[in-house]
Amino acid sequence: MICYFSGTGNSMWVAQTVAARFGDNRLTDMADAVVSGSSLNFSLSEGERLGFVFPVHSWGIPWIVRRFIKKMSVSNYDNQLIYCILTCGDDCGLTNRMLLKLFRRKGWLCRHIYSVQMPNTYVVFPGFDTDPAELEQKKTTEAVGTLDKIMAAIESDSPIDCYLQKGQQFLKSRIIYPLFCRFAMSSKPFRTTDKCIGCGVCVKNCPTHNIRLENGHPVWANNCTQCLSCLHRCPQTAIEYGKQSVGKGRYYYGKRKDSQQTSHKSN
Ligand SMILES: Cc1cc2nc3c(=O)[nH]c(=O)nc-3n(C[C@H](O)[C@H](O)[C@H](O)COP(=O)(O)O)c2cc1C
């Protein structure tokens, strides 16, 4: 079984690639499962692997994923192999340790925690933008080889060292991550510009079903996990997050828009 969460398609690509290679068609959308209130009780067959695939948010675990893992149960867990594949733009900080702690509390053992570097999607803080086109291409190309190595390690159950971690981990994961979870989760700054045509693509793509159309325009409720799917996937580039996203690039796995393309007419 593969439990996944993806805002802008990177982790979805990983989950689908892993599913195809492992012949594992049991894909569970963690955000949908949490928000829709469906049963989080699962069972695994003998030898079935349990995988988690999701993006790193602020050097930690997205809250929706944390909630899913905390609440889920596996009725017949008997040391089946557990693995995690994180996608990140740059650096995962101490997300691996957070995961190990979560699993330890459940009495589960996880020896495979890996990361795959993918194009960056965090654009709502000063200094953060999507990657330049060449870097995005490089990351996407190299991710294929990295994921291949990761899948081989999981298949043979031989852990490898494949986890992106840079400096100042304590500051990033123990100080900034809790602040991010507490203060940066608001959907209030989301707004539409006059380019919005009320097409509802944002409503359809929001992993937490947090957007509805009112009088032909999106309205955000309080279940935002900051994946930025709405902002990046808007076909009109009509969604902004306060002023932070204005003039920044837009990216969705396999598709990009440069800052120059997004800045004009933005209001
Ligand atoms: C709210 C948010 C926070 C992020 N924080 C980090 C981070 O701490 N480190 C990092 O390397 N990438 C970070 N990123 C980039 C994503 O982890 C990366 O682009 C990921 O592949 C996106 O996956 P998805 O397309 O499946 O949503 C962040 C992205 C978002 C939207």
The ligand as a Gaussian input file, in Angstrom:
#p B3LYP/6-31G(d) Opt

LIG

0 1
 C        4.610000      25.125000       2.007000
 C        5.830000      24.532000       1.358000
 C        6.969000      24.363000       2.099000
 C        8.117000      23.802000       1.524000
 N        9.217000      23.602000       2.298000
 C       10.293000      23.007000       1.775000
 C       11.427000      22.715000       2.589000
 O       11.458000      22.941000       3.790000
 N       12.515000      22.162000       1.995000
 C       12.549000      21.872000       0.664000
 O       13.552000      21.390000       0.186000
 N       11.467000      22.099000      -0.139000
 C       10.344000      22.665000       0.393000
 N        9.248000      22.886000      -0.384000
 C        9.270000      22.418000      -1.788000
 C        8.538000      21.100000      -1.936000
 O        8.856000      20.216000      -0.898000
 C        8.850000      20.423000      -3.258000
 O        8.727000      21.289000      -4.314000
 C        7.960000      19.191000      -3.426000
 O        8.515000      18.353000      -4.389000
 C        6.532000      19.534000      -3.805000
 O        5.818000      18.317000      -3.874000
 P        4.366000      18.184000      -4.489000
 O        4.460000      18.704000      -5.908000
 O        4.076000      16.729000      -4.464000
 O        3.440000      18.984000      -3.653000
 C        8.105000      23.431000       0.157000
 C        6.942000      23.630000      -0.593000
 C        5.812000      24.167000      -0.008000
 C        4.579000      24.355000      -0.846000

